[in-house]
Amino acid sequence: MLATPDSSISQIACQLGYTDPAHFTRAFMAWKGMSPRAWRLACATLQSDAARM
């Protein structure tokens, strides 16, 4: 869901059952070691780099 920018992080948190987007962000950071926003930006960079090849 984060790999595509169609939904906001708040909307994704809600879709996953989180009542507060901050709870989702904390859980995501514990799981991946970075914020959902940072992960989304990293994915966009990787997709952009792959498209250039």
C-alpha positions as CSV (number, residue, x, y, z in Angstrom):
1,M,0.0,0.0,0.0
2,L,2.8,2.4,0.8
3,A,4.6,1.7,-2.5
4,T,1.9,3.5,-4.4
5,P,1.0,7.1,-3.4
6,D,-2.7,6.7,-4.1
7,S,-3.6,6.7,-0.4
8,S,-2.3,8.9,2.4
9,I,-0.5,7.2,5.3
10,S,-3.4,8.1,7.5
11,Q,-5.8,6.3,5.1
12,I,-3.6,3.3,5.0
13,A,-3.4,3.2,8.8
14,C,-7.2,3.3,9.0
15,Q,-7.5,0.5,6.4
16,L,-5.2,-1.6,8.5
17,G,-7.3,-1.1,11.6
18,Y,-5.3,1.5,13.4
19,T,-7.4,4.1,15.2
20,D,-4.5,6.6,15.3
21,P,-2.0,7.1,12.4
22,A,0.7,7.6,15.0
23,H,0.2,4.1,16.3
24,F,0.7,2.8,12.8
25,T,3.8,4.9,12.4
26,R,5.3,3.6,15.6
27,A,4.5,0.0,14.7
28,F,6.0,0.4,11.2
29,M,9.1,2.0,12.6
30,A,9.6,-0.9,15.0
31,W,9.1,-3.4,12.1
32,K,11.1,-1.7,9.3
33,G,13.4,0.7,11.2
34,M,12.2,3.7,9.3
35,S,9.0,5.8,9.1
36,P,6.3,4.9,6.6
37,R,7.0,8.2,4.8
38,A,10.7,7.4,4.5
39,W,9.9,3.9,3.3
40,R,7.5,5.4,0.7
41,L,10.2,7.8,-0.5
42,A,12.8,5.0,-0.7
43,C,10.4,2.9,-2.8
44,A,9.7,5.8,-5.2
45,T,13.5,6.3,-5.6
46,L,14.0,2.6,-6.4
47,Q,11.2,2.6,-8.9
48,S,12.5,5.7,-10.5
49,D,16.0,4.3,-10.8
50,A,14.6,1.0,-12.2
51,A,12.6,3.0,-14.9
52,R,15.8,4.7,-16.1
53,M,17.5,1.4,-16.9
